[in-house]
Amino acid sequence: MKKTLLATAIIGALGASAAAQAATVYDQDGTKLDVYGRIAMGVAGGGPEYNSDNQEIDNSAEFVDVYSRLGLRMSQEITRDLTAFGRLEWRFSGDERTGPSGNGNSGFNEVRQSYIGLQSDQYGTIQGGNFDSFYNQFVSLPFDVYIDRGLEFAGHPKQSRGDSIGYYTPDLQGFTAFLQLKHYSERGLVEGVETTSEGNVIAAQGGARYQQGPFTVGLGFVDDVVRGGGNGEVMGGLIGSYDITDQFSARLGYEGRKNSDEGYGNGYDKVGLGGTFTTGPWAFTGDIYDIEEDGDGDNRTAWALGTYYKVSSNFDVFAEFHQADQQSISVNLDGLNSEVNTADGDDVYWLTGARYHF
């Protein structure tokens, strides 16, 4: 009961809200089709003051779409223990009509998820396609409570989202083990011209989660390959949460990886501490991270706060704040050779808005 209350109260979590608001379009003879989605808009401001080239940028307020989406969830019962399923989800920009080319025909701008699979209560679940990282679903999920920014641990795109296959066991007295493989292919590319130095690559991730009563802990790894934006080293994490009361849940976690031996990027050690408090239609979240960047990186302390209010079962409003504590930046003053190291390169990022779920 505690987990259900917390999961539905943290309205930043897509899975809880989507499952609660999904409308069943068809349900007959073991075949079911649900439609779900949300229209979300808000105003955002603050954040980084400089881009990756150390150029000062405008970080004033802007009217924004806040991850609006439309999805289909499908399933068919094959036997009493075996179900085939599929999921398809698109993302669209709900705050404006203009598309990338300025012609007003933007429509859906991303296939966010698209996968199929088989689920058995006895043998577990296997799925393939484009889906969220299993590491995020089973390990870092306790910290993934923010609608936009605030999660410093690996999120749902981590070495996932396309060309993936994964398996997780059924609940084994509180334990669930998982394994996922993502394939980066160079099929069809011209040898030596279009191919990369890494070639065809398979990125693996796996681990286990233990969930019993108010206690949840996940242990996992990700082969953080360069083709997927990593540094070629293995990343590991140990993250857990504890429901202290029906209204308050605390979370604690560690995640890290080594420096690249080939110069592809620095390693890091991250420790996060946070909690969620709910009361009536309100939910409040807060997290702080201590991040030690290996190599030439600067250590930083990042934090995030969120406030959410459920106006009705379909409509909610929110406000979020995030300070990434961007690493110090050297900037050129008026074209002169002298440079100044800024104390930090970002303001507090803020986002406020509303969402309608259907």
Secondary structure, DSSP 8 states (H G I E B T S, - for coil): -HHHHHHHH-TT-HHHHHHHH-EEEEEETTEEEEEEEEEEEEEEE--BSB-TTS-B-----EEEE---EEEEEEEEESSSSEEEEEEEEEEE--S-S--TTSSS---EEEEEEEEEEEEETTTEEEEEEE---HHIIIIIGGG---SSS---S--TTTT-SSSEEEEE---BTTEEEEEEEEEE--TT--TTTT--SS-SEEEEEEEEEEEETTEEEEEEEEEE-GGGTS-SEEEEEEEEEEE-SSSEEEEEEEEEE---TTSS---EEEEEEEEEEEETTEEEEEEEEEEEE-TT---EEEEEEEEEEESSSSEEEEEEEEE------EEESTT-S-EEE-S-SB--EEEEEEEEE-
